[in-house]
Amino acid sequence: MSTVTRSYLDQRLAAAQRCSKEAAMAGAKAAAVATVAAAVPTLASVRMLPWARAHLNPTGQALIISTVAGMAYFIVADKTILSMARKHSYETAPEHLKNTSFH
């Protein structure tokens, strides 16, 4: 059984922090795009459609827009973390596991 060194743990911690920071940035970018993409039709429909004008007060509009932004943030951040974890686990895998050919 091999022992784990302090430098190995420090490297793993630094990689995890880098991955989480990158995922947070990707999530924030997606949330910004989703906010604009949800705000434009929501605000336009409140101005043009009588039903929306009558039933969507400013709180309802903000709830629709912020829900879309929050969902986009968490979905993109989660996908980013999972893809980076998959990539890093493949890089550190033993050679016999990296060979995925059927020959």
N, C-alpha and C positions, 0 to 999 in steps of 0.2 A: 504494500500500500504506500503510495507516495504522499509526501507531506506538502502542504500548501504554504507557500512563502508569503511574506508580507507584501513584497513587490507584485506578486501575482494578484493578490487581492486588491491592491491599489490600482493596478491596470484594469481589472474588471470593474471596479467602482467608477473609474474615470470613463470607461466605455459606456457604462449604464447612464451616467450623468449626461454624456454627450448625446446618447440616443434619446433620452427624455427631453433634452433641450431642443433637439431637432424636431421631435414629434410635436412639442408644444408650438414651435414656430409654424410647422406645417398646418396644425390645427387652427392656429390664429389666422393664417392666410385663408384657409377654407371658410372659416366663420365670417371673415370680412366679405368674401365673394358671395356667400350665401345670404348675408344680411342685405346686400344690395339686390340680389336676385329675388328675395322675398319681399323687400320693401316696395319695390316699383309696382308690381301688380297689386299688392295689398292696398297701397295708398291710391293707386289709380282706380281700383274697383270701388273704393269708398266714395270717390268723387263722381263716378259715372253710374254706378248701379244703385237704384233706389233701395233694394233689399239690404245691400251692404251698408249704405248710409244709415239706414234705420237700426240695424242690428250690431254693427261693429263700432263700438265707442273707442276712444283712443287707447284705453287699457287693453281691449281685445286686439287691436291692431299691433300694439307693442308685444303682446303675448305671442301672436302668430310669428312675428319677425324674430323675436328672441328665441323662440323654440327652434326655429329652423337654424339659426346661428349656433345654438348650443349642440344640436344634433350633428351639424357639420363638423364642429370642433372635435367632439368626442369620437366620431366615426373615423375621421382622418387621422387623428392622433393615435387611435388604437391600431389602425391599419399600418401606420408608419412604425410603431413600436414592434408589431408582429413581424413585419417584413425585415426590419433591421435585426431582430433576434434570430430570425431564420437565416439571414445572411451570415451573421457572426457564428452561429452554431455550426454552419456548414464549413466556415473557414477554420474552425478549431477542431473539427471532427478528425478521427483517425483516417488514414488513407484508404483502408479497406471499406469504410463506409461511404467515402466520396465516390467510389466507382459505382455508378448507377446503371451501367450498361448490362444487358442481358446475355452477353456473349461469354 
